[in-house]
Amino acid sequence: QGTRDFGPKEMAVRERAFKAIISCFKRHGAEVIDTPVFELKETLTGKYGEDSKLIYDLKDQGGELLSLRYDL
């Protein structure tokens, strides 16, 4: 379990694809941001509220409660 690792060949393909996508978006006025894939649940409930259905709960192997935002 955990997050996915990419080897050198896969990363080269990903970087080329992301570079093409980002440059196209920038040409049309988009700005680049970088957000974490997952965060502590308490951080997200502070942003979206306790009863929000905009987050997905995860539990890591150490038992810590993590969450994904709806848009990820």
Contact map, one row per residue, 1 for C-alpha under 8 A:
111000000000000000000000000000000000000000000000000000000000000000000000
111100000000000000000000000000000000000000000000000000000000000000000000
111110000000000000000000000000000000000000000000000000000000000000000000
011111000000000000000000000000000000000000000000000000000000000000000000
001111100000000000000000000000000000000000000000000000000000000000000000
000111111110000000000000000000000000000000000000000000000000000000000000
000011111110000000000000000000000000000000000000000000000000000000000000
000001111111000000000000000000000000000000000000000000000000000000000000
000001111111100000000000000000000000000000000000000000000000000000000000
000001111111110000000000000000000000000000000000000000000000000000000000
000001111111111000000000000000000000000000000000000000000000000000000000
000000011111111100000000000000000000000000000000000000000000000000000000
000000001111111110000000000000000000000000000000000000000000000000000000
000000000111111111000000000000000000000000000000000000000000000000000000
000000000011111111100000000000000000000000000000000000000000000000000000
000000000001111111110000000000000000000000000000000000000000000000000000
000000000000111111111000000000000000000000000000000000000000000000000000
000000000000011111111100000000000000000000000000000000000000000000000000
000000000000001111111110000000000000000000000000000000000000000000000000
000000000000000111111111000000000000000000000000000000000000000000000000
000000000000000011111111100000000000000000000000000000000000000000000000
000000000000000001111111110000010000000000000000000000000000000000000000
000000000000000000111111111000000000000000000000000000000000000000000000
000000000000000000011111111100000000000000000000000000000000000000000000
000000000000000000001111111111100000000000000000000000000000000000000000
000000000000000000000111111111110000000000000000000000000000000000000000
000000000000000000000011111111000000000000000000000000000000000000000000
000000000000000000000001111111000000000000000000000000000000000000000000
000000000000000000000000111111100000000000000000000000000000000000000000
000000000000000000000000111111110000000000000000000000000000000000000000
000000000000000000000000110011111000000000000000000000000000000000000000
000000000000000000000100010001111100000000000000000000000000000000000000
000000000000000000000000000000111110000000000000000000000000000000000000
000000000000000000000000000000011111000000000000000000000000000000000000
000000000000000000000000000000001111100000000000000000000000000000000000
000000000000000000000000000000000111111000000000000000000000000000000000
000000000000000000000000000000000011111000000000000000000000000000010001
000000000000000000000000000000000001111100000000000000000000000001111000
000000000000000000000000000000000001111110110000000000000000000001110000
000000000000000000000000000000000000011111110000000000000000000111100000
000000000000000000000000000000000000001111111000000000001000000011100000
000000000000000000000000000000000000000111111100000000000000000000000000
000000000000000000000000000000000000001111111110000000000000000000000000
000000000000000000000000000000000000001111111111100000100000000000101000
000000000000000000000000000000000000000011111111110100000000000000000000
000000000000000000000000000000000000000001111111110000000000000000000000
000000000000000000000000000000000000000000111111100000000000000000000000
000000000000000000000000000000000000000000011111110101000000000000000000
000000000000000000000000000000000000000000011111111100000000000000000000
000000000000000000000000000000000000000000001101111100000000000000000000
000000000000000000000000000000000000000000000000111110000000000000000000
000000000000000000000000000000000000000000001001111111100000000000000000
000000000000000000000000000000000000000000000000001111110000000000000100
000000000000000000000000000000000000000000000001000111110000000000001100
000000000000000000000000000000000000000000010000000111111000000000111100
000000000000000000000000000000000000000000000000000011111100000000111100
000000000000000000000000000000000000000010000000000000111110000011110000
000000000000000000000000000000000000000000000000000000011111000011110000
000000000000000000000000000000000000000000000000000000001111111111000000
000000000000000000000000000000000000000000000000000000000111111111000000
000000000000000000000000000000000000000000000000000000000011111100000000
000000000000000000000000000000000000000000000000000000000011111100000000
000000000000000000000000000000000000000000000000000000000011111110000000
000000000000000000000000000000000000000100000000000000000011111111000000
000000000000000000000000000000000000000110000000000000001111001111100000
000000000000000000000000000000000000011110000000000000001111000111110000
000000000000000000000000000000000000011110010000000000111100000011111000
000000000000000000000000000000000000111000000000000000111100000001111101
000000000000000000000000000000000000010000010000000001110000000000111111
000000000000000000000000000000000000000000000000000011110000000000011111
000000000000000000000000000000000000000000000000000000000000000000001111
000000000000000000000000000000000000100000000000000000000000000000011111
